[in-house]
Amino acid sequence: MPEDETRVWLVERAYSEEVQNMLELVYATPDGERRLHLQKMLSTPRQADDITAARTVPDEKLEPVRDEDDAERYAREAERMQEKYEPDETV
């Protein structure tokens, strides 16, 4: 993995309350301090099957997690995902 990239783990997944067929994903660093928020429009329910446990992203795409409770929750969930899944495994 290049120096300016970081592996993040899926810590949250929910369907948007505002947009039909929009999946909201949050990937976070293992320490829970930084996150990547993604929105994925699903044209078919099977597209949700392509979500992997982790991904490697450029550091500049990560934003800080400002809420301490969220950071702690993300760190716990990232640890659980690392123990349960390989990075490229679909979840």
C-alpha positions in Angstrom: 0.0 0.0 0.0 1.5 3.4 -1.0 2.4 5.8 1.9 -0.3 8.3 1.1 -3.1 5.6 1.2 -4.9 4.1 4.2 -6.9 1.0 4.6 -10.4 1.7 6.1 -13.0 -0.8 7.3 -16.7 -0.8 6.8 -18.2 0.4 10.1 -21.7 1.5 9.1 -24.2 0.8 6.4 -27.7 2.2 6.1 -30.3 3.0 3.5 -30.9 6.7 3.0 -34.1 8.0 4.5 -34.2 10.8 2.0 -33.4 9.1 -1.3 -34.9 5.8 -2.4 -32.4 3.0 -3.3 -29.4 5.1 -1.9 -27.1 3.1 0.4 -25.0 5.1 2.9 -21.6 3.6 3.8 -19.0 4.7 6.3 -15.5 3.2 6.3 -13.2 4.2 9.1 -9.5 3.8 10.1 -8.8 1.1 12.7 -8.4 3.8 15.4 -11.8 5.3 14.4 -10.3 8.8 14.1 -10.8 9.3 10.3 -13.6 8.2 8.0 -14.8 7.9 4.4 -18.5 8.5 3.8 -19.9 7.0 0.6 -23.3 7.0 -1.1 -24.1 4.3 -3.5 -27.1 4.4 -5.7 -28.6 0.9 -6.2 -30.4 0.1 -9.4 -30.9 -3.5 -8.2 -30.8 -5.0 -4.7 -27.9 -7.3 -5.8 -25.6 -4.3 -6.2 -25.4 -4.2 -2.4 -23.6 -7.6 -2.6 -20.5 -5.9 -4.0 -19.5 -4.1 -0.8 -16.2 -5.2 0.6 -15.1 -5.3 4.3 -12.3 -2.8 3.6 -10.9 -0.6 1.0 -7.7 1.4 0.5 -8.2 5.0 -0.2 -6.0 8.1 -0.7 -5.5 10.0 2.6 -7.0 13.2 1.2 -10.4 11.5 0.9 -10.6 10.8 4.7 -12.2 13.3 7.0 -11.7 13.5 10.8 -14.4 12.0 13.1 -15.3 14.9 15.4 -17.6 13.0 17.8 -15.7 11.0 20.4 -18.5 8.4 20.8 -18.6 7.8 17.0 -14.8 7.4 17.0 -14.9 4.8 19.7 -17.8 3.0 18.0 -16.0 3.1 14.7 -12.8 1.7 16.3 -14.7 -1.2 17.9 -16.5 -2.0 14.6 -13.3 -1.8 12.5 -11.6 -4.2 14.9 -14.6 -6.6 14.7 -14.5 -6.4 10.9 -10.7 -7.1 10.8 -11.1 -10.1 13.0 -14.1 -11.5 11.0 -13.3 -10.7 7.3 -10.5 -10.4 4.8 -10.2 -6.9 3.3 -11.6 -7.8 -0.1 -14.3 -10.1 1.2 -17.9 -9.0 0.4 -20.1 -8.2 3.3 
